[in-house]
C-alpha cells in the first residue's frame, strides 16, 4: 500500500515486489527493470494500492 509517505507490504512473499516498487518509486522504472533482470525475477507486480 502506498499512502502519501507511507509504503507498506504484506507478508514475506511480497518482499521482493516491495523492494522493486521502492526502487521504481525512488530511482525510476529503468533502474527497477535493471535490478529485476539482475536478480532474474520473472514475475510482475500486482495489486499495488495507492491511496
N, CA, C and O atoms as a printed pandas DataFrame, in Angstrom:
     atom_number atom_name residue_name chain_id  residue_number  x_coord  y_coord  z_coord
0              1         N          UNK        A               1    0.842   -1.162    0.000
1              2        CA          UNK        A               1    0.000    0.000    0.000
2              3         C          UNK        A               1    0.894    1.233    0.000
3              4         O          UNK        A               1    1.912    1.272    0.690
4              5         N          UNK        A               2    0.515    2.213   -0.759
5              6        CA          UNK        A               2    1.248    3.478   -0.839
6              7         C          UNK        A               2    0.272    4.596   -0.487
7              8         O          UNK        A               2   -0.636    4.916   -1.254
8              9         N          UNK        A               3    0.480    5.179    0.683
9             10        CA          UNK        A               3   -0.395    6.242    1.177
10            11         C          UNK        A               3    0.474    7.427    1.582
11            12         O          UNK        A               3    1.000    7.467    2.693
12            13         N          UNK        A               4    0.619    8.381    0.687
13            14        CA          UNK        A               4    1.471    9.541    0.974
14            15         C          UNK        A               4    2.918    9.139    1.132
15            16         O          UNK        A               4    3.536    8.645    0.190
16            17         N          UNK        A               5    3.468    9.349    2.330
17            18        CA          UNK        A               5    4.864    8.997    2.614
18            19         C          UNK        A               5    5.014    7.609    3.210
19            20         O          UNK        A               5    6.123    7.211    3.567
20            21         N          UNK        A               6    3.922    6.864    3.325
21            22        CA          UNK        A               6    3.957    5.531    3.924
22            23         C          UNK        A               6    3.797    4.474    2.841
23            24         O          UNK        A               6    2.825    4.490    2.086
24            25         N          UNK        A               7    4.755    3.557    2.770
25            26        CA          UNK        A               7    4.701    2.451    1.809
26            27         C          UNK        A               7    4.880    1.165    2.611
27            28         O          UNK        A               7    5.873    0.996    3.318
28            29         N          UNK        A               8    3.907    0.261    2.493
29            30        CA          UNK        A               8    3.967   -0.994    3.242
30            31         C          UNK        A               8    3.728   -2.177    2.316
31            32         O          UNK        A               8    3.186   -2.023    1.221
32            33         N          UNK        A               9    4.136   -3.352    2.762
33            34        CA          UNK        A               9    3.885   -4.594    2.041
34            35         C          UNK        A               9    3.462   -5.650    3.042
35            36         O          UNK        A               9    3.762   -5.554    4.232
36            37         N          UNK        A              10    2.772   -6.643    2.554
37            38        CA          UNK        A              10    2.310   -7.694    3.453
38            39         C          UNK        A              10    3.062   -8.997    3.229
39            40         O          UNK        A              10    3.358   -9.373    2.095
40            41         N          UNK        A              11    3.354   -9.657    4.294
41            42        CA          UNK        A              11    3.953  -10.995    4.300
42            43         C          UNK        A              11    5.323  -11.060    3.630
43            44         O          UNK        A              11    5.726  -10.152    2.903
44            45         N          UNK        A              12    6.009  -12.133    3.889
45            46        CA          UNK        A              12    7.359  -12.342    3.362
46            47         C          UNK        A              12    7.353  -12.500    1.848
47            48         O          UNK        A              12    8.281  -12.055    1.174
48            49         N          UNK        A              13    6.325  -13.123    1.315
49            50        CA          UNK        A              13    6.292  -13.415   -0.122
50            51         C          UNK        A              13    6.228  -12.166   -0.990
51            52         O          UNK        A              13    6.476  -12.251   -2.193
52            53         N          UNK        A              14    5.905  -11.014   -0.422
53            54        CA          UNK        A              14    5.843   -9.780   -1.211
54            55         C          UNK        A              14    7.076   -8.907   -1.047
55            56         O          UNK        A              14    7.117   -7.801   -1.586
56            57         N          UNK        A              15    8.077   -9.373   -0.320
57            58        CA          UNK        A              15    9.239   -8.530   -0.029
58            59         C          UNK        A              15   10.006   -8.128   -1.280
59            60         O          UNK        A              15   10.473   -6.993   -1.373
60            61         N          UNK        A              16   10.147   -9.029   -2.239
61            62        CA          UNK        A              16   10.844   -8.678   -3.476
62            63         C          UNK        A              16   10.034   -7.657   -4.260
63            64         O          UNK        A              16   10.594   -6.690   -4.777
64            65         N          UNK        A              17    8.719   -7.860   -4.354
65            66        CA          UNK        A              17    7.867   -6.895   -5.052
66            67         C          UNK        A              17    7.925   -5.526   -4.381
67            68         O          UNK        A              17    7.976   -4.501   -5.062
68            69         N          UNK        A              18    7.917   -5.507   -3.048
69            70        CA          UNK        A              18    8.003   -4.242   -2.326
70            71         C          UNK        A              18    9.338   -3.558   -2.616
71            72         O          UNK        A              18    9.379   -2.354   -2.868
72            73         N          UNK        A              19   10.413   -4.316   -2.581
73            74        CA          UNK        A              19   11.726   -3.753   -2.891
74            75         C          UNK        A              19   11.790   -3.185   -4.297
75            76         O          UNK        A              19   12.323   -2.096   -4.506
76            77         N          UNK        A              20   11.252   -3.916   -5.258
77            78        CA          UNK        A              20   11.237   -3.433   -6.638
78            79         C          UNK        A              20   10.371   -2.186   -6.780
79            80         O          UNK        A              20   10.713   -1.264   -7.520
80            81         N          UNK        A              21    9.255   -2.165   -6.072
81            82        CA          UNK        A              21    8.390   -0.982   -6.106
82            83         C          UNK        A              21    9.123    0.238   -5.556
83            84         O          UNK        A              21    9.050    1.326   -6.127
84            85         N          UNK        A              22    9.829    0.048   -4.445
85            86        CA          UNK        A              22   10.587    1.150   -3.857
86            87         C          UNK        A              22   11.672    1.648   -4.811
87            88         O          UNK        A              22   11.876    2.854   -4.950
88            89         N          UNK        A              23   12.360    0.725   -5.462
89            90        CA          UNK        A              23   13.384    1.111   -6.446
90            91         C          UNK        A              23   12.746    1.916   -7.562
91            92         O          UNK        A              23   13.266    2.959   -7.957
92            93         N          UNK        A              24   11.616    1.433   -8.073
93            94        CA          UNK        A              24   10.912    2.140   -9.139
94            95         C          UNK        A              24   10.490    3.527   -8.688
95            96         O          UNK        A              24   10.638    4.498   -9.429
96            97         N          UNK        A              25    9.967    3.619   -7.477
97            98        CA          UNK        A              25    9.490    4.894   -6.936
98            99         C          UNK        A              25   10.639    5.880   -6.719
99           100         O          UNK        A              25   10.490    7.071   -6.992
100          101         N          UNK        A              26   11.779    5.395   -6.230
101          102        CA          UNK        A              26   12.894    6.266   -5.888
102          103         C          UNK        A              26   13.877    6.505   -7.031
103          104         O          UNK        A              26   14.445    7.591   -7.144
104          105         N          UNK        A              27   14.081    5.489   -7.886
105          106        CA          UNK        A              27   15.128    5.591   -8.907
106          107         C          UNK        A              27   14.617    5.456  -10.339
107          108         O          UNK        A              27   15.379    5.641  -11.289
108          109         N          UNK        A              28   13.339    5.137  -10.499
109          110        CA          UNK        A              28   12.766    5.063  -11.835
110          111         C          UNK        A              28   12.559    3.643  -12.339
111          112         O          UNK        A              28   13.150    2.682  -11.847
112          113         N          UNK        A              29   11.704    3.557  -13.332
113          114        CA          UNK        A              29   11.306    2.275  -13.926
114          115         C          UNK        A              29   12.492    1.544  -14.565
115          116         O          UNK        A              29   12.615    0.326  -14.439
116          117         N          UNK        A              30   13.359    2.289  -15.248
117          118        CA          UNK        A              30   14.509    1.657  -15.920
118          119         C          UNK        A              30   15.442    0.985  -14.913
119          120         O          UNK        A              30   15.923   -0.122  -15.154
120          121         N          UNK        A              31   15.694    1.645  -13.799
121          122        CA          UNK        A              31   16.551    1.071  -12.761
122          123         C          UNK        A              31   15.900   -0.166  -12.164
123          124         O          UNK        A              31   16.565   -1.178  -11.940
124          125         N          UNK        A              32   14.592   -0.085  -11.906
125          126        CA          UNK        A              32   13.879   -1.243  -11.370
126          127         C          UNK        A              32   13.963   -2.427  -12.330
127          128         O          UNK        A              32   14.188   -3.557  -11.896
128          129         N          UNK        A              33   13.788   -2.186  -13.616
129          130        CA          UNK        A              33   13.880   -3.270  -14.595
130          131         C          UNK        A              33   15.288   -3.850  -14.661
131          132         O          UNK        A              33   15.452   -5.053  -14.864
132          133         N          UNK        A              34   16.300   -3.013  -14.493
133          134        CA          UNK        A              34   17.681   -3.489  -14.480
134          135         C          UNK        A              34   17.930   -4.410  -13.281
135          136         O          UNK        A              34   18.531   -5.475  -13.427
136          137         N          UNK        A              35   17.471   -4.003  -12.109
137          138        CA          UNK        A              35   17.623   -4.831  -10.903
138          139         C          UNK        A              35   16.846   -6.131  -11.067
139          140         O          UNK        A              35   17.342   -7.206  -10.730
140          141         N          UNK        A              36   15.642   -6.029  -11.580
141          142        CA          UNK        A              36   14.791   -7.207  -11.792
142          143         C          UNK        A              36   15.485   -8.220  -12.706
143          144         O          UNK        A              36   15.426   -9.426  -12.466
144          145         N          UNK        A              37   16.130   -7.725  -13.736
145          146        CA          UNK        A              37   16.858   -8.605  -14.652
146          147         C          UNK        A              37   18.070   -9.226  -13.958
147          148         O          UNK        A              37   18.353  -10.409  -14.144
148          149         N          UNK        A              38   18.784   -8.430  -13.160
149          150        CA          UNK        A              38   19.977   -8.919  -12.469
150          151         C          UNK        A              38   19.656  -10.009  -11.451
151          152         O          UNK        A              38   20.455  -10.925  -11.256
152          153         N          UNK        A              39   18.495   -9.920  -10.801
153          154        CA          UNK        A              39   18.129  -10.946   -9.826
154          155         C          UNK        A              39   17.297  -12.054  -10.461
155          156         O          UNK        A              39   16.839  -12.969   -9.777
156          157         N          UNK        A              40   17.105  -11.961  -11.779
157          158        CA          UNK        A              40   16.376  -12.983  -12.536
158          159         C          UNK        A              40   14.981  -13.222  -11.953
159          160         O          UNK        A              40   14.597  -14.353  -11.653
160          161         N          UNK        A              41   14.238  -12.127  -11.803
161          162        CA          UNK        A              41   12.892  -12.168  -11.219
162          163         C          UNK        A              41   11.872  -11.985  -12.335
163          164         O          UNK        A              41   11.688  -10.867  -12.816
164          165         N          UNK        A              42   11.201  -13.065  -12.761
165          166        CA          UNK        A              42   10.333  -13.009  -13.944
166          167         C          UNK        A              42    8.902  -12.536  -13.676
167          168         O          UNK        A              42    8.120  -12.397  -14.616
168          169         N          UNK        A              43    8.553  -12.291  -12.436
169          170        CA          UNK        A              43    7.151  -12.004  -12.111
170          171         C          UNK        A              43    6.828  -10.517  -12.211
171          172         O          UNK        A              43    7.712   -9.667  -12.098
172          173         N          UNK        A              44    5.557  -10.219  -12.422
173          174        CA          UNK        A              44    5.085   -8.837  -12.483
174          175         C          UNK        A              44    4.386   -8.477  -11.182
175          176         O          UNK        A              44    3.684   -9.304  -10.601
176          177         N          UNK        A              45    4.578   -7.248  -10.726
177          178        CA          UNK        A              45    3.908   -6.782   -9.518
178          179         C          UNK        A              45    2.410   -6.635   -9.787
179          180         O          UNK        A              45    2.000   -6.181  -10.856
180          181         N          UNK        A              46    1.618   -7.020   -8.819
181          182        CA          UNK        A              46    0.166   -6.905   -8.930
182          183         C          UNK        A              46   -0.391   -6.369   -7.622
183          184         O          UNK        A              46    0.163   -6.618   -6.552
184          185         N          UNK        A              47   -1.473   -5.645   -7.714
185          186        CA          UNK        A              47   -2.197   -5.250   -6.529
186          187         C          UNK        A              47   -1.598   -4.121   -5.715
187          188         O          UNK        A              47   -1.827   -4.050   -4.507
188          189         N          UNK        A              48   -0.826   -3.223   -6.352
189          190        CA          UNK        A              48   -0.326   -2.060   -5.630
190          191         C          UNK        A              48   -1.498   -1.124   -5.406
191          192         O          UNK        A              48   -2.148   -0.695   -6.359
192          193         N          UNK        A              49   -1.767   -0.806   -4.148
193          194        CA          UNK        A              49   -2.887    0.069   -3.804
194          195         C          UNK        A              49   -2.318    1.437   -3.472
195          196         O          UNK        A              49   -1.510    1.576   -2.555
196          197         N          UNK        A              50   -2.745    2.449   -4.224
197          198        CA          UNK        A              50   -2.321    3.827   -3.946
198          199         C          UNK        A              50   -3.517    4.587   -3.392
199          200         O          UNK        A              50   -4.590    4.626   -3.995
200          201         N          UNK        A              51   -3.308    5.181   -2.246
201          202        CA          UNK        A              51   -4.395    5.936   -1.605
202          203         C          UNK        A              51   -4.101    7.410   -1.690
203          204         O          UNK        A              51   -4.889    8.226   -1.212
